[in-house]
Amino acid sequence: MTTIQEFDAWLTKVEDEDIEFKSAKNSFSKDKDLPDYCAAISNEGGGKLILGVNDARKVIGTRAFSGTHNMLSHGLLQKIKIRVDVEELMHPDGRVLIFHIPGRHIGQPVKSTGKYNYPMRAGESLVEMDLMSLKKILNEVEGDFPGKIVSGLKLSDLDDEALTRYKDQWARKARRSDYLDFSNEKMLRAIGLYSDKGLNYTSLILFGKKDSIDSLIPCSEIIFEWRQSKDNTAHDFRVNWRGPFFKIYNEIWDALNARNIRIPYQEGLFQREVFAYSEKSIREALLNAVTHRDYTINHGSIVIKASPEEFVIDSPGGLPYGITLENIFHKSCWRNRSIAETLEKAGLVERSGQGLDDIFGETIKDGKGLPDLSQSDESMVRLIIPAQVKDISFILFIEKVSAERGIIFSFEELYQLEKIRENQIVSNLDYRKKFIDIGIIERIGKTSGSKYLLSHKYYSHEGKTGIHTKLIGISRQKQKELIISHLSKNSKGLLNDFKDIFPELKRMDISNLLQELKREEKVEFCGSSKKGFWKLAK
């Protein structure tokens, strides 16, 4: 909380990039001015927007957002994707509002929803950010924070047990038994965490004693919450770990596995099983969060929320620069290279980004559907892994085709097939020729608007052939019979009439049906191309 003395000191400060005063005596635009000024200040490194102070630096008070200021932080997060803390200060000379605005992330300009797209300040006014300034931000390179030296951190501040566990895995991965004889200092120098300048943050995050982490990087924390139902507001169990990752890594899995559920299913004469939480997927998700989270966000922790329905893990910081939900499977980028390289040396991660493929592939193979990243934003990456089996018949069908054809499906192919299973009918599809050739999908329609669905074989294997018939719709012959019936009752028909009869078809598909009937000499077209109509042939 800001004190009156601190605030009065700000009044004597020259207004610059760090602070902006606005009188806003009666009001301030929530939809234009507020997001624009907050985005501009964030783009310039962060600072404060203060309402209730005039140009002479005198407190005059403000009525803006009276009684509603507590809702502004959430609204700004939705609009400009950064968290702005809003503080109401009752100054002796009047009420003021203080907006504490964080600086933008490296390489990521803050976009506004107000009058400007990317605002910046020019004197006392706001303007659209010029191309050179925007390009300069976009060309910034995000530094490797965990690779920076921690002033004053000593070898005695690191946990011996965590170091020993890492040394064992490092020696096993490298197939070098002599590594086991290395001292802690020699090992840390060999893996690049210790130099003549000192120890870096990666050594603290992975091996630091709890007291050291508490005082130097308390955001390096993992919180686990268990709920009997994902919809419950209150958790039924909670534990947090703030200690060396190599000491708590197994404890986190053990806490979740203690609540794991075995899901049996029958395959012919044999009973098989899957578990609600796949150890491989969960460990990969945890490693991914630790490796990619933004450690410069000191008010956030990695949070795991588990229930019988799903596993959710939130990691502070948005996706690394250049990574989007669209390219995340095909493009690799490490926010924390030092952590990634250290975990790679122990065989826990692959810097190729294979971990996310493994998470999705494992979940699909268990018949649970697709994990979900869609709730991620600029301040957090949220990964949701379903824990309940949705369609085990789909997996058994894929395994059957794979065995019969001697085919091994890649992750990308399984991902495409799962998207078809979930959406049932899709238009754009990679690998469609291969899938059609092996009889795993079918094509609906003959035009450029053709769609695809899982083949009749799948629905027959699942015992749900009725769904297949419903998805395909009525046959082409039935469609032509409907056209003939319409013309018999109404004497003539316009293309728009047939569009009402077949709302699921494109105009080109309807035209093709009419042309087929014309070639069969069952219908004919009368009049001009624009005002003509169809009727039964004589």
Number of C-alpha atoms within 10 A of each C-alpha: 7 10 10 13 8 10 13 14 9 13 16 9 11 11 15 13 18 16 19 20 22 17 22 20 18 12 14 17 13 15 15 14 17 19 24 29 23 29 32 30 28 27 28 18 15 19 21 22 20 22 26 26 24 16 10 9 18 15 22 17 23 22 17 21 16 13 8 8 13 14 11 18 18 15 16 22 17 13 16 19 19 24 17 21 17 20 17 17 17 13 16 9 12 15 20 24 24 20 21 21 25 20 19 19 24 17 18 18 23 23 21 24 19 20 15 20 15 20 28 25 18 10 10 10 8 16 17 16 19 11 8 9 11 17 13 11 16 15 11 13 10 15 12 17 18 23 19 16 19 18 12 9 18 14 17 10 17 23 20 16 14 20 21 17 14 21 21 15 18 24 18 16 14 12 10 11 12 8 18 16 11 13 13 16 13 13 19 19 15 13 13 17 23 21 13 6 10 16 24 21 25 25 27 29 28 26 27 31 22 19 13 22 23 15 8 18 18 19 20 26 20 24 17 20 19 22 18 15 15 17 9 11 8 12 16 12 10 13 11 15 18 22 26 25 24 20 22 16 17 11 13 21 15 13 15 19 16 8 15 17 14 11 13 11 13 10 12 7 6 7 9 11 12 19 16 25 26 18 16 13 20 20 18 20 23 19 18 17 21 23 23 22 25 27 25 14 14 12 10 21 21 22 19 23 18 24 23 18 18 17 22 23 21 24 27 26 22 20 24 22 17 13 16 12 10 8 10 15 15 11 12 14 16 21 21 22 19 23 24 21 19 22 21 15 18 18 15 18 20 13 15 11 17 14 21 16 18 16 20 21 22 20 24 25 21 23 21 22 26 20 21 14 14 11 11 17 17 17 19 19 22 23 20 20 27 23 26 20 17 14 16 19 17 23 17 18 18 19 16 13 18 14 11 9 10 9 12 13 13 10 16 15 17 18 19 17 26 22 16 18 16 13 10 15 18 17 13 11 14 11 11 17 11 12 17 15 10 12 15 19 21 19 17 16 15 11 11 10 13 14 17 20 21 24 16 20 17 21 18 14 14 15 11 12 14 11 14 18 13 9 13 17 13 10 10 11 9 11 16 17 12 15 23 20 13 18 16 13 9 9 13 19 20 14 15 12 12 18 15 10 15 16 11 10 14 15 15 13 19 21 13 13 16 22 16 14 19 16 10 10 12 16 21 17 18 12 9 8 8 6 8 13 16 19 20 20 12 7
